[in-house]
Amino acid sequence: MASASISPSGSASKSISPSGSVSPSGSISYSASISPSPSIKIESVRGNPRLPIERVACRAYLSATQENLVDTNWTKVTLNTVNYDLGTNFDKVTNNRFVPPVSGLYAIRGKVDFTNIVADKSYGVAIYVKNAMVAHSQVHAGASTDEVDAVVVDEVFLNKTADYVELFAQSNSGGNTVDIVPASDHTYLGVRLITKEGIR
């Protein structure tokens, strides 16, 4: 009997016991046993899947009328109620603004509904980042003196250590009597993280 030592795992020794025989017809049979029986350990192999991005999204709105916009001035909208705020990143009490928890590319949309307007005048809405305008739009009231709304949409890279997002409104009515209409479907700001890896 021959014996040999093998180390399948790099540490344990195994004894191999071969045996064989020749039949009258000339065929040869051979077998071998390994003692003790080796154990085989199969480990799952993990790849490097792309991790999902953080769930960062919010929608905040104005819950009470914001009155008497100063003519031609860009005025911050005091958004003070949230429809949802995944991650709790919207400050609805003190600063009325969104603060990004991670740096990345964000989709931002805003809407302001104006009332007590003056016909044939323009009214505007803007996205501000770190107290600087990054996008805005204007709407002309035409002959209407009831209500008019302005909408702005953009995609902006935000730095988590420095940036914050606010909604601003502007009246060019020639007076200081224009108001902002409250409620979730009238005046709001929505922010959603697209990718935390930034712009490629």
Buried (B, 14 or more C-beta within 10 A) or exposed (E): EEEEEEEEEEEEEBEBEEEEEEEEEEEEEEEEEEEEEEEEEEEEEEEEEEEEEEEBBBBBBBBEBBEBBEBEEBBBBBBBBBEEBBBEBBBBEEEBBBBBBBBBBBBBBBBBBBBBBBEEBBBBBBBBBEEEEBBBBEBEBEEEBEBBBBEBEBEBBBBEEEBBBBBBBBBBBEEEBBBBBBBBEBBBBBBBBBEBEEEE
